[in-house]
Amino acid sequence: MSSKLFEDLGFSPEEAAALKLKTDLNTKIVKAAASYTQQQLQAKLGTSQPRISDLLRGKISKFSLDTLVVYAELLGLRTEIKTSKKRGVAAGTPAAVS
């Protein structure tokens, strides 16, 4: 999924980048959770059934990035954030403000 989608929905480029991170991580968590029942996930993640339901339904607004990282790690996923310079942005050039 592209952060451009979130920009097209009206989010700023910065918000779009954060939403893309959360969406990508949630998708991987849901795939890793597929082999568990909701009761097993409750025990493994140490949270309630309604929170598990929200997680599996992709309600990412209800979860911080920190929480998603913890859940991913508890499900055996290695998490990392990689950064790189945007194309066409020179070093030391301030970002445009609109």
MOLINSUL-V552198 format. One record per backbone hydrogen bond with DSSP energy under -0.5 kcal/mol. NH is the residue of the N-H (numbers start at 1). CO is the residue of the C=O. Records with the same first field share a line. If there is no record, write none. Layout:
NH = CO, CO
This chain:
5 = 2
6 = 2
7 = 3
8 = 4
9 = 5
10 = 7
11 = 6
16 = 12
17 = 13
18 = 14
19 = 15
20 = 16
21 = 17
22 = 18
23 = 19
24 = 20
25 = 21
26 = 22
27 = 23
28 = 24
29 = 25
30 = 26
31 = 27
32 = 28
33 = 29
34 = 30, 31
35 = 32
36 = 33
41 = 37
42 = 38
43 = 39
44 = 40
45 = 41
46 = 42
47 = 42
52 = 48
53 = 49
54 = 50
55 = 51
56 = 52
57 = 53
58 = 55
59 = 54
60 = 58
62 = 59
63 = 60
68 = 64
69 = 65
70 = 66
71 = 67
72 = 68
73 = 69
74 = 70
75 = 71
76 = 73
77 = 72
79 = 77
82 = 80
89 = 86
90 = 88
93 = 90
94 = 92
